Amino acid sequence: MAWRIVIAGGGFGGFYAARALERLLKANSAEVTLVNEANFMLYTPLLPGAAGATLDPRHVVVPLRSQLQHTDLVIGEVTGGDPAHCTLGVKRIDGEQIELVYDQLVVALGSVSRTLPIPGLAEHATGLKSLSDATALRNRVLTCMDIAESLKDPAKRAEYLGFVFVGAGYAGVEGLAELQDFAAQAIELYPRCRAEGMRWALVEAKDRIMQEVPKGLSEFAARELRTRGISVRTETTVKEITERDATLSDGERIPARTVVWTAGVKPSPAVGKLGLLLDRSGRVMVDRTMRVEGFQHVWAIGDCAAVPDPARQGQACPPTAQHAIRQGRLVARNVAAALGNGRMRRFRYRTKGVVAELGHNKAVALTLGVRWRGLPAWFIARTYHLLLMPGMGRKLRLLVDWNVALLFGRDTSAPGRLGSPTPLQEGDDLDG
Ligand SMILES: Cc1cc2nc3c(=O)[nH]c(=O)nc-3n(C[C@H](O)[C@H](O)[C@H](O)COP(=O)(O)OP(=O)(O)OC[C@H]3O[C@@H](n4cnc5c(N)ncnc54)[C@H](O)[C@@H]3O)c2cc1C
């Protein structure tokens, strides 16, 4: 009988694990099943590009079926599990609750935005974690300008032209930079808004933005944002958010109807329902082979797992795509080894570089210890994503989108209801 391997989550970790398993195990020796909420893998580092309209939202995802030839895909939500009996509960897309039985399980459920008990946060702020977040943000910028353009009261107009990002990691800095770049182009089409001007602020609790890059590059990124008129507020937090403004810890009140929360992540809620041992931050406890403590046949990787970081004694790996990809590939080898193919290895990867786009054809990058900034870093960032994006068709889509945006500017249409059909009217009376 073929071994049954189930992968829960089809993001960076799960997708690369499935791809590697397809290569490592003969199709008739193992049945690999991948459970994911959607039929695509979201390429999150390009999400700011979708929000900032340099990329079509559909081009920042990888359709799982077209990339995985021998993996059985179950679209649905992981609802719980019993590792002692080797079962995983899944609510399939059609609503049916099923139970998958496995010999080996890989948990790769990723993370969700980590929120804090700040008044008004849940009601008035939005995240930048999903494709719908990115599309909604882009549409929101345009809707705010459309409303502001029709208002006579400058104070009210300022609310619609105020944008605050809270949290200055990858998602916050890249998201704000791309969206501001997009808005700066779009505002040329709104004379009244142009006269008023926009206000953009980036709020960060720590003493510098982008803790992921060395201090020099982080300072370059902050300077770059400031020269565009963006207010970068370090060692500052948000105290309260209302429909119309955000109040900072230093007492300043910024009129803004758009507040984007990008201040950290926590494991997906389903991780807590799998009966596995979790650390204080809710991540699954694993050893250096990524095997879950207490269970020989369960593994965990990516943002939802506390994989010991080879680069920092006593700490877990940071929640990045580059770690999740390497963990996905390695866990596949270790699962194969547990089934008698090859030998078990420890996770040894140390960050080799980082790239972060800043809009305006600028970026910061660190590659094998060499620091890059400005246009060369931007070129490296785009080349890196182009190489990493799976599939020739997907790579070409990126290239075309980027070049069209370079030549003709970003697309400023706001197809807000894309994907929601227009309801049909009541039937007309045929006699009438
Ligand atoms: C805007 C943004 C920009 C980023 N930029 C970078 C960058 O430049 N470089 C970098 O290294 N990292 C970056 N990251 C971080 C990176 O995206 C994550 O570290 C990476 O995606 C983690 O991979 P993962 O497989 O653990 O989780 P994910 O890629 O999030 O995959 C988890 C999968 O599990 C699915 N899932 C979750 N819960 C369930 C459930 N109950 N049932 C079924 N399926 C479920 C999700 O739908 C998803 O497909 C960025 C993140 C964001 C949000």
The ligand as a Tripos MOL2 file, in Angstrom:
@<TRIPOS>MOLECULE
LIG
   53    58     1     0     0
SMALL
NO_CHARGES

@<TRIPOS>ATOM
      1 C1          2.9240   41.8070    2.3740 C.3       1 LIG1
      2 C2          3.9610   40.8010    2.7460 C.ar      1 LIG1
      3 C3          5.2380   40.8970    2.2080 C.ar      1 LIG1
      4 C4          6.2110   39.9570    2.5310 C.ar      1 LIG1
      5 N1          7.4410   40.0620    1.9610 N.ar      1 LIG1
      6 C5          8.3810   39.1300    2.2120 C.ar      1 LIG1
      7 C6          9.6470   39.1940    1.5650 C.ar      1 LIG1
      8 O1          9.9120   40.1130    0.7890 O.2       1 LIG1
      9 N2         10.5560   38.2150    1.8440 N.ar      1 LIG1
     10 C7         10.2900   37.1800    2.7060 C.ar      1 LIG1
     11 O2         11.1470   36.2990    2.9050 O.2       1 LIG1
     12 N3          9.0840   37.0940    3.3320 N.ar      1 LIG1
     13 C8          8.1360   38.0340    3.1100 C.ar      1 LIG1
     14 N4          6.9190   37.9500    3.7390 N.ar      1 LIG1
     15 C9          6.6810   36.8590    4.7040 C.3       1 LIG1
     16 C10         6.2300   35.5690    3.9830 C.3       1 LIG1
     17 O3          5.0600   35.8140    3.2440 O.3       1 LIG1
     18 C11         5.9250   34.4490    4.9770 C.3       1 LIG1
     19 O4          6.9850   34.2940    5.8640 O.3       1 LIG1
     20 C12         5.6760   33.1390    4.2260 C.3       1 LIG1
     21 O5          4.5320   33.2420    3.4150 O.3       1 LIG1
     22 C13         5.5010   31.9630    5.1990 C.3       1 LIG1
     23 O6          5.2190   30.8000    4.4930 O.3       1 LIG1
     24 P1          4.2190   29.6990    5.1210 P.3       1 LIG1
     25 O7          4.1740   28.5590    4.1830 O.co2     1 LIG1
     26 O8          4.5810   29.4500    6.5360 O.co2     1 LIG1
     27 O9          2.8190   30.4480    5.1780 O.3       1 LIG1
     28 P2          1.9250   30.9810    3.9820 P.3       1 LIG1
     29 O10         2.7310   31.2650    2.7830 O.co2     1 LIG1
     30 O11         1.1160   32.0780    4.5630 O.co2     1 LIG1
     31 O12         0.9890   29.7420    3.6500 O.3       1 LIG1
     32 C14         0.0450   29.2480    4.5510 C.3       1 LIG1
     33 C15        -1.0770   28.6300    3.7310 C.3       1 LIG1
     34 O13        -1.9640   27.9440    4.5930 O.3       1 LIG1
     35 C16        -3.2870   28.2670    4.2450 C.3       1 LIG1
     36 N5         -4.1240   28.1130    5.4430 N.ar      1 LIG1
     37 C17        -4.0680   28.8130    6.5900 C.ar      1 LIG1
     38 N6         -4.9930   28.3410    7.4660 N.ar      1 LIG1
     39 C18        -5.6240   27.3460    6.8300 C.ar      1 LIG1
     40 C19        -6.6650   26.4400    7.2070 C.ar      1 LIG1
     41 N7         -7.2540   26.4710    8.4090 N.pl3     1 LIG1
     42 N8         -7.0710   25.5250    6.3060 N.ar      1 LIG1
     43 C20        -6.4900   25.4320    5.0710 C.ar      1 LIG1
     44 N9         -5.4980   26.2550    4.6690 N.ar      1 LIG1
     45 C21        -5.0770   27.1810    5.5410 C.ar      1 LIG1
     46 C22        -3.2270   29.6940    3.7500 C.3       1 LIG1
     47 O14        -4.3380   30.0010    2.9260 O.3       1 LIG1
     48 C23        -1.9070   29.6770    2.9810 C.3       1 LIG1
     49 O15        -2.0970   29.2740    1.6550 O.3       1 LIG1
     50 C24         5.9180   38.8900    3.4400 C.ar      1 LIG1
     51 C25         4.6300   38.7960    3.9970 C.ar      1 LIG1
     52 C26         3.6590   39.7430    3.6630 C.ar      1 LIG1
     53 C27         2.2790   39.6180    4.2580 C.3       1 LIG1
@<TRIPOS>BOND
     1     1     2 1
     2     2     3 ar
     3     2    52 ar
     4     3     4 ar
     5     4     5 ar
     6     4    50 ar
     7     5     6 ar
     8     6     7 ar
     9     6    13 1
    10     7     8 2
    11     7     9 ar
    12     9    10 ar
    13    10    11 2
    14    10    12 ar
    15    12    13 ar
    16    13    14 ar
    17    14    15 1
    18    14    50 ar
    19    15    16 1
    20    16    17 1
    21    16    18 1
    22    18    19 1
    23    18    20 1
    24    20    21 1
    25    20    22 1
    26    22    23 1
    27    23    24 1
    28    24    25 2
    29    24    26 1
    30    24    27 1
    31    27    28 1
    32    28    29 2
    33    28    30 1
    34    28    31 1
    35    31    32 1
    36    32    33 1
    37    33    34 1
    38    33    48 1
    39    34    35 1
    40    35    36 1
    41    35    46 1
    42    36    37 ar
    43    36    45 ar
    44    37    38 ar
    45    38    39 ar
    46    39    40 ar
    47    39    45 ar
    48    40    41 1
    49    40    42 ar
    50    42    43 ar
    51    43    44 ar
    52    44    45 ar
    53    46    47 1
    54    46    48 1
    55    48    49 1
    56    50    51 ar
    57    51    52 ar
    58    52    53 1
@<TRIPOS>SUBSTRUCTURE
     1 LIG1         1 GROUP 0 **** ****
